[in-house]
Amino acid sequence: MKNWIRPEIKALSAYHVPDATGYIKLDAMENPYRFSEELTSKWQETLRQAELNRYPDPTARQLKQKISATLNIPENAAIILGNGSDELIQMIMMAISGTERTVMSVEPSFVMYRMIATFLGMPYVGVPLKSDFSLDTDAVLDAVSQHQPAVLFLAFPNNPTGNLFDEQDIDRLISTTDALVVIDEAYYAFAKRSYADKLGQFDNLLVMRTVSKMGLAGLRLGYLAGPAELVNEIDKVRLPYNINILTQLSAEFALDHIDELNRQTDRIRQDRENLQSTLQALDGIEVYPSQANFILFRVLSKPAIEVFESLKKQKILIKNLSHSSAALQNCLRVTVGMPEENQKFIVALKTAISN
Ligand SMILES: *Cc1c(COP(=O)(O)O)cnc(C)c1O
């Protein structure tokens, strides 16, 4: 092949999504519950009004209003929508991009921060977390003064570690850096802690969320809230009509029935606590406390890949992170599923560890 493709793209491995057909799927932080039959019929009824021959509302005004009203975004904050929060990460970076503009986050964290920076030819710096995965604030501040990042991404709770960083530490970072600080609240429904209330307080703060983990992963919808002057600039790099009409109508419908989604996510929070305490009682693994809908654990007694493969043989798919970085050596991540799925996972895990 000629030199058509940039070397840093050639060096990447594509984001890999395994085929989960036939497995209990506990690898991607999905909500395992669907709408009830009754709600499904109502939803399908509302889709009848979709005019597929027309472009969708380019600004999705009605959907944005519903998001602000039902998901506790303060009135003074402006909102833009993305095709998943992945697209919002891309839009933020495109709006500030340049070969001299550094993107910063912590490690380990969500891989798309690094990947999208690489797509755009921007330097990326990942500051290591402490060994308990808490924020090393002094190290971040040192890295900020050394690299002068244009943007700092912090996932709150963090993925794949599941913990919330200390809010005083985050406040200190936001108030001392000139960088934009994006608080990625993908797991808001499970942690119930948010920086949205602080949007009026800092002019360099953006809060990003997604409906994916709360039960609507198939829709691909994320939202970014922040000061209007800033958000309106980022909106300029958004491709027209990025939120299709089926997503707009379906998300509006879901938000009109937010109680159903809240019941599901509350159930998952409760089951996370159960799964966590069951895992903590097992020998041979170390469990990291989570405020999200997944749990990270380290296998102590054998190579994690063997446990992962044994689970797969038993038709359970989780996420193998054991080779993704030194900090995650021998680590696996399981998504909280339905109680019977969690139960099957525990039984299979015991087999995998003891064999
Ligand atoms: C899953 C996840 C996202 C991406 O969400 P989408 O809206 O599905 O693109 C963003 N940030 C974090 C931390 C995540 O875990």
The ligand as an SDF file (V2000), in Angstrom:
LIG
                    3D

 15 15  0  0  0  0  0  0  0  0999 V2000
  -19.6920    4.6280   27.1330 C   0  0  0  0  0  0  0  0  0  0  0  0
  -18.9610    5.8930   27.3890 C   0  0  0  0  0  0  0  0  0  0  0  0
  -19.0510    6.9790   26.5030 C   0  0  0  0  0  0  0  0  0  0  0  0
  -19.6770    6.8750   25.1290 C   0  0  0  0  0  0  0  0  0  0  0  0
  -20.9930    6.9050   25.1350 O   0  0  0  0  0  0  0  0  0  0  0  0
  -21.8620    6.9490   23.7800 P   0  0  0  0  0  0  0  0  0  0  0  0
  -22.8400    8.0160   24.0410 O   0  0  0  0  0  0  0  0  0  0  0  0
  -22.4620    5.6020   23.6720 O   0  0  0  0  0  0  0  0  0  0  0  0
  -20.9530    7.2930   22.6420 O   0  0  0  0  0  0  0  0  0  0  0  0
  -18.4320    8.1650   26.8440 C   0  0  0  0  0  0  0  0  0  0  0  0
  -17.7160    8.2660   27.9740 N   0  0  0  0  0  0  0  0  0  0  0  0
  -17.5740    7.2410   28.8230 C   0  0  0  0  0  0  0  0  0  0  0  0
  -16.7640    7.4230   30.0560 C   0  0  0  0  0  0  0  0  0  0  0  0
  -18.1820    6.0230   28.5480 C   0  0  0  0  0  0  0  0  0  0  0  0
  -17.9870    4.9930   29.3780 O   0  0  0  0  0  0  0  0  0  0  0  0
  1  2  1  0
  2  3  1  0
  2 14  2  0
  3  4  1  0
  3 10  2  0
  4  5  1  0
  5  6  1  0
  6  7  2  0
  6  8  1  0
  6  9  1  0
 10 11  1  0
 11 12  2  0
 12 13  1  0
 12 14  1  0
 14 15  1  0
M  END
$$$$
